[in-house]
Amino acid sequence: MAFFRPRVSREAEVRYHADLEISKSFPELLDKAREAERTLRELQAADVDEIELRAAGLALDKALTEALRAAEAGQRGAFGVKAYDDRIARRKARATPVGAMWTDEVNRLRTLREQNRLWGIPRLPRPVPAAG
């Protein structure tokens, strides 16, 4: 006797394989983010002007965003192809050791990015147009 088991959608399979490809670049992107953070910390210690600090802070934000996107893709890939269509499968996959590891990594990167956006990117005053 065969039971009907719904297959995953073709779109879910395509997204799953795309996420696996994206997640392969995660270690390199994480290294780039670490290097950008190291550069920002060195500039902060050297007490350079705010324009250079802002450029380094924006570079760190970009690197963290790219690493976060790769980590989110790795998280979805670790959850499995069924998790794209089924929230219960996604919730169960999050409870596995690999799913929990990716979830922690995504949360850590989001926290770092938000902290950088709040405190790591100096705000520069807007230039005032000359009257006349």
Kinemage of the C-alpha trace (Angstrom):
@kinemage 1
@onewidth
@group {chain A} dominant
@subgroup {mainchain}
@vectorlist {calphas} color= white
{ca met a 1} P 0.000 0.000 0.000
{ca ala a 2} L 1.470 3.314 -1.048
{ca phe a 3} L 0.874 6.490 0.832
{ca phe a 4} L 0.601 9.799 -0.924
{ca arg a 5} L 3.551 11.937 0.009
{ca pro a 6} L 3.543 15.361 -1.585
{ca arg a 7} L 6.795 16.197 -3.304
{ca val a 8} L 8.456 19.524 -2.889
{ca ser a 9} L 7.841 22.107 -5.557
{ca arg a 10} L 10.261 22.601 -8.405
{ca glu a 11} L 10.796 26.179 -7.230
{ca ala a 12} L 11.885 24.891 -3.813
{ca glu a 13} L 14.419 22.563 -5.416
{ca val a 14} L 15.843 25.385 -7.541
{ca arg a 15} L 16.094 27.726 -4.546
{ca tyr a 16} L 17.681 24.943 -2.468
{ca his a 17} L 20.438 24.317 -5.000
{ca ala a 18} L 21.005 28.049 -5.462
{ca asp a 19} L 21.368 28.457 -1.691
{ca leu a 20} L 23.877 25.611 -1.564
{ca glu a 21} L 25.971 27.373 -4.210
{ca ile a 22} L 25.782 30.716 -2.399
{ca ser a 23} L 26.695 29.168 0.947
{ca lys a 24} L 29.951 27.770 -0.456
{ca ser a 25} L 31.383 31.291 -0.452
{ca phe a 26} L 30.604 31.855 3.247
{ca pro a 27} L 34.138 31.232 4.628
{ca glu a 28} L 35.725 33.696 2.187
{ca leu a 29} L 33.069 36.325 2.866
{ca leu a 30} L 33.500 35.879 6.608
{ca asp a 31} L 37.262 36.382 6.218
{ca lys a 32} L 36.603 39.581 4.257
{ca ala a 33} L 34.332 40.812 7.046
{ca arg a 34} L 36.998 40.038 9.651
{ca glu a 35} L 39.592 41.924 7.614
{ca ala a 36} L 37.244 44.903 7.221
{ca glu a 37} L 36.616 44.906 10.971
{ca arg a 38} L 40.342 44.738 11.675
{ca thr a 39} L 40.914 47.711 9.361
{ca leu a 40} L 38.156 49.713 11.070
{ca arg a 41} L 39.571 48.977 14.533
{ca glu a 42} L 43.086 49.982 13.423
{ca leu a 43} L 41.774 53.266 12.021
{ca gln a 44} L 39.832 53.926 15.214
{ca ala a 45} L 42.979 53.312 17.267
{ca ala a 46} L 45.008 55.597 14.988
{ca asp a 47} L 42.477 58.392 15.546
{ca val a 48} L 42.025 59.286 11.873
{ca asp a 49} L 39.447 61.735 10.558
{ca glu a 50} L 35.771 60.838 10.384
{ca ile a 51} L 35.670 60.600 6.593
{ca glu a 52} L 38.108 57.663 6.621
{ca leu a 53} L 36.279 56.089 9.568
{ca arg a 54} L 32.978 56.395 7.716
{ca ala a 55} L 34.443 54.737 4.615
{ca ala a 56} L 35.837 51.880 6.727
{ca gly a 57} L 32.524 51.529 8.586
{ca leu a 58} L 30.598 51.366 5.317
{ca ala a 59} L 33.057 48.776 3.968
{ca leu a 60} L 32.507 46.681 7.093
{ca asp a 61} L 28.737 47.019 6.684
{ca lys a 62} L 28.962 45.804 3.090
{ca ala a 63} L 31.199 42.867 4.060
{ca leu a 64} L 28.909 41.887 6.951
{ca thr a 65} L 25.852 42.077 4.698
{ca glu a 66} L 27.446 39.774 2.120
{ca ala a 67} L 28.525 37.314 4.823
{ca leu a 68} L 25.043 37.447 6.343
{ca arg a 69} L 23.411 36.659 3.005
{ca ala a 70} L 25.702 33.667 2.544
{ca ala a 71} L 25.011 32.504 6.116
{ca glu a 72} L 21.251 32.789 5.562
{ca ala a 73} L 21.621 30.741 2.384
{ca gly a 74} L 23.638 28.152 4.320
{ca gln a 75} L 20.960 28.086 6.994
{ca arg a 76} L 18.194 27.483 4.454
{ca gly a 77} L 20.325 24.823 2.756
{ca ala a 78} L 20.976 23.089 6.072
{ca phe a 79} L 17.256 23.035 6.783
{ca gly a 80} L 16.687 20.983 3.653
{ca val a 81} L 14.551 21.238 0.564
{ca lys a 82} L 11.284 20.479 2.373
{ca ala a 83} L 11.743 23.500 4.625
{ca tyr a 84} L 11.173 25.879 1.702
{ca asp a 85} L 7.524 24.839 1.430
{ca asp a 86} L 6.700 23.698 4.953
{ca arg a 87} L 7.031 25.817 8.089
{ca ile a 88} L 6.873 22.739 10.328
{ca ala a 89} L 9.825 21.174 8.519
{ca arg a 90} L 11.672 24.487 8.876
{ca arg a 91} L 10.967 24.563 12.598
{ca lys a 92} L 12.093 20.961 13.069
{ca ala a 93} L 15.267 21.569 11.067
{ca arg a 94} L 16.105 24.590 13.224
{ca ala a 95} L 16.189 22.268 16.250
{ca thr a 96} L 18.887 20.009 14.781
{ca pro a 97} L 22.528 20.654 15.749
{ca val a 98} L 23.456 21.874 12.257
{ca gly a 99} L 20.344 24.034 12.016
{ca ala a 100} L 20.997 25.531 15.446
{ca met a 101} L 24.613 26.260 14.499
{ca trp a 102} L 23.576 28.140 11.349
{ca thr a 103} L 20.822 29.981 13.222
{ca asp a 104} L 23.311 31.121 15.863
{ca glu a 105} L 25.738 32.266 13.168
{ca val a 106} L 23.035 34.243 11.365
{ca asn a 107} L 21.936 35.879 14.620
{ca arg a 108} L 25.546 36.726 15.508
{ca leu a 109} L 26.170 38.347 12.125
{ca arg a 110} L 22.909 40.311 12.308
{ca thr a 111} L 23.914 41.601 15.737
{ca leu a 112} L 27.367 42.610 14.512
{ca arg a 113} L 25.923 44.374 11.488
{ca glu a 114} L 23.348 46.245 13.553
{ca gln a 115} L 25.969 47.230 16.125
{ca asn a 116} L 28.184 48.531 13.323
{ca arg a 117} L 25.300 50.484 11.818
{ca leu a 118} L 24.522 52.086 15.173
{ca trp a 119} L 28.030 52.848 16.454
{ca gly a 120} L 30.651 52.012 13.818
{ca ile a 121} L 29.668 54.385 11.032
{ca pro a 122} L 30.228 57.998 12.030
{ca arg a 123} L 27.605 60.425 10.885
{ca leu a 124} L 28.859 63.412 8.965
{ca pro a 125} L 26.961 66.696 8.956
{ca arg a 126} L 25.280 67.622 5.704
{ca pro a 127} L 26.860 70.547 3.899
{ca val a 128} L 24.833 73.710 4.208
{ca pro a 129} L 24.248 75.416 0.862
{ca ala a 130} L 25.498 78.966 0.653
{ca ala a 131} L 22.720 81.534 0.717
{ca gly a 132} L 22.653 84.039 -2.036
